[in-house]
Amino acid sequence: MRSLLKRATAAVVLVIGLFGCAGITQKQELSDRQKTAMSMFQERCKKAGEFVSRTVDDVEGIYLIRIRPEHLNYGDQYALDDPYGSDFGGDAYIKSFLRGDYEFVVGKSEGNSPRGYAFVELTDSIDGAKYRYTGSVKPVVRVRSVMSGGDGKSTFTTSEFVLEREMISSLRSRYGVAYEDISTRENRDYWIAGSALRIVDLQTGEVIAERVGYMFDVLQGSKAGGRSPWLLAANHSCPSFRGTHAASDQSRQTDRFVEKVLIPKNH
């Protein structure tokens, strides 16, 4: 575990060195507030990284301990809803873990693409009952929207990845996935968001893997020109998101980490 921590810390330092003050031109100077935020962010990044004590093969399904809200947070400075871990909300979050959803959305599957699980289980926050979700592509009848030039009455049939759920009395899942916002008030004062994503053995309570991450908004919450502070803060993150457009690369980052640890069973 210590070797993992050392490697993760080294990686974080490298990431910080690479992006430096990305998003600020060479002719601009950091304000005192930006300098403070950058310093705080770099200090917190020393504890960021992916820490995995063990992996599990041939996992059929997982239990989602928390579901992300339907509406994602793009600019609320103090809402502790884990902007770093933001990817999908509501049903889309459930779908992102299921086999077949990635292929349906993207249209193809590559070697490192998310594979998905056969089922996802969760406890409904409204009725307190446990449910098991599966998904498949099915024909769905839709009304032609007036907003897109339709008449609001006529219908058409399209293919969609559809969720189905059944109430269950007990879980089949051995492992659960939980996210937590670990920001402090001081963090948020400087537009820094902290996140912990954990994979838990539901039988023993052991945390078998954890990803700790931070990001911050260089422009300190500016919404000039319609910008979304938390969306753009993803470009200044540790661990860094993949690719060159980090804000968009947050999509499916939860499932990607989970699948590194809980390796889906081949079907």
N, C-alpha and C positions, 0 to 999 in steps of 0.2 A: 504493500500500500504506500510506503514511503517513497519507493522508486517511482510509482505512478505519480505521486504528488510532485516530485522533483521534475519529472519529464513534463508534466502539465504546466508547472510554473515557468520552466524554460521556454515552452511553446508560447505562453502568454507574453513573456518579455519580448520574444521575437516578433509577435504580432504587433505589439505596441510600437516597436522600433520601425516596423514596416509602414504602418499607416500614419505614425506621427500625429500630425494635426490635419489629417485628410479633411477636405471640405473647406479649408481656409487657404486662400491664395498666399503666395510668398510675399506679396506686397502688404498684406494685412498683418496686423499685430493682434495678439490675444489680449483681451481686456483682463483686468484683475479677476473678475468673476470667472471668465473662461479658464484662466490659469489655475484658479483654485479648483474648479471642476475637473480639469485635466489631471491635476495632482491627486485629487481624491479618487478619481477613476483608476489611475495607474496603481495606486496603493491597494485598492480592492481587487484588482486583477491578479495580484500576487497569490490570492487564494482561489482563483477561478480555475476551471478545468473539468475534465471528465475523469471520474474515479470509479473504477470497476473492480470489485473484489472477485467476482466470478460471473461466468456466462452460463446460459441454459440452452440446450439444443432441443429441437422438435417441439416447440411451444405451439399449441393449437389456438389458444385464446388468452386474453388478458382482462383484468378488472380495472376499470377506470375509477379511481377513488374520487376524482373531481372532474367535472365537465367545464370546459371554458364557456363563458357567457356568449350568447348569440351575437351581441354587438361588441366588437373589439375596441380597445382604447387606443386612440391615435393622438390624443392631446390633453387628457386630464392629468395634470401634474401629480396629484396626490392619491389617485385611486390605486390601491394596492392589489391590482389584478394581473401582475406579472407581464408587463409589456415585452420584456426580453423573450419570454417563451411563447409569445403570441404567434399563432399560425392560423387556425380555423376556430370558429365558434359554433356552439350548438350541435345540431345533427352533423354538420360538416366535419366537426372534430371527431365524432364517432366513426364516420365513414373513412376518415383518413387512415385508420388502423385496420380496415377490412380488406381482405384479398379481393382484387378486381377493381377497386376504386381508382388506384393510380393509373392503370391501363386505360380505364374508361375516360378519365379526365385528360390524360396526356396523349393517348392514342397509340402508345407503344411501351414496351418494357425493355430496359437495358440491364446490363450485368449488375450494376449497383443500384438499380431502382428498388424502392420499397416493395416488399413482397406481400405484406399484409397477413392478417390472421383469419382463421376460419370464423371466429366469433369474438365479440366484445361484450363484457358484462358490466353492469353498473347498478347502483341503487338510485331510483328516481327521487329527486329532491322534493317532489310534490306529494306523492302518495306513500313514499317510504318503501315501496316494493322493489324487489330485485328483478332485473330483466336481462335477457340474453338477446343481443342484436346480431343479425347476419345481413348480408347485402348481395344483390345481384342486379344485372341489367335487365330491365323490363320495359315493355311499351307503356307509355303514359299519355293519356288524353289531356290536352291543354286547350285553353281558350285563347284565340288570337287577341293579343293586347292592343288596346287603343293607343297606348304609348309607343308601340312599334309599328303603327300604321294599320292595325287590324280593326275589326268592327266591334270587338268586345263580346261577340256572340258565337261566331263560327268556331269550330274546333279543328284541331289537327292532332295527329299521333306522333310522338317522338320517343326515342329511347333514353332512359335515364338510369343511373345507378340508384336503386331504391333500397331503403332500410326496411327490414322486417324485425319485429321483436315479439318475444314470448315471455310471459311471467314465469319465474322459476322459484323454487323453494330453497335451493342451495346452489352455491357456486361450483363451477368446474375449474375455474381459474386458480392457479397456485400463486400467481404473481400479480401485483397491483402497480399502477402508475399514478403518481401524485405530483402536482406542481405546487410551488409556494412562492409568493413574493417575499423576498428577504430584505427589501429596502427599508432604510430608516428614514425618519423625518429629515435628517441632515442630507441624506442621499438625494431625496426628492427636491429639497430646496435648490439643489444644483443640477436638477434634471438627470439624475443617475438612477437607473432601475436595476435591482438585483433579483436574481432568480435561482431557485433550486428545483431541479427535476429529479425525482427519486423513483427507483424501482424497488419494491418491497416484497419480501417473501411473506405471504399472508398467513402462513402456518407458524412461522417463527417470529415474525415482526422484524427480521433482519433487513437492513437496507443493503442490497447487493450491488447497487450502482447509483451514482449521483453525478449530475452535471450542475456545476455552479457557474453562473454567468452574470456579467454586468454589461451595461451599455449606457451611453450618455449623449445628450443632444448638445452639439458644439454651439449652436446658436441660442441655447438656454431658453427654449420654449417659444421662440419667435414663430408666429403664424403668418408672417408677411407673405403675400403672394399665394396664400392658401396652403402653405406647407403644413405637414403633420409632424410635430416634434418627435413622437415616439416611433413613428414609421421610419423617419430618417435617422434616428438614433441607432438603428440597427447597423448603420455603416461604421459605427464606432463601438465595437463590441469585443468582448473577450469571454470565452473563445469566440473567434470571428466566425461569421456565417460564410457559407461557401460562395464562390463565384465573385463577380465584380459588382453586382447589384445586390448588396446585402439585404436591403429592405425587402426585396422580393424573395430572397433566398431563405427567409424565415419559414416559408411554407413547407410543411411536412418535416420540419426540424425535430419535432417531438417524436414522431414515428421513426425517423432515421436513427435517433439515439436509442430508442427502445429496442429496435431490431438488432442493434449491435450487441445487446445484452441478452435479450430474449429472442433467440433465433427462430423464425417461423418454421413450422413443419412443412415439408414438401408434400404436395398433393398431386 
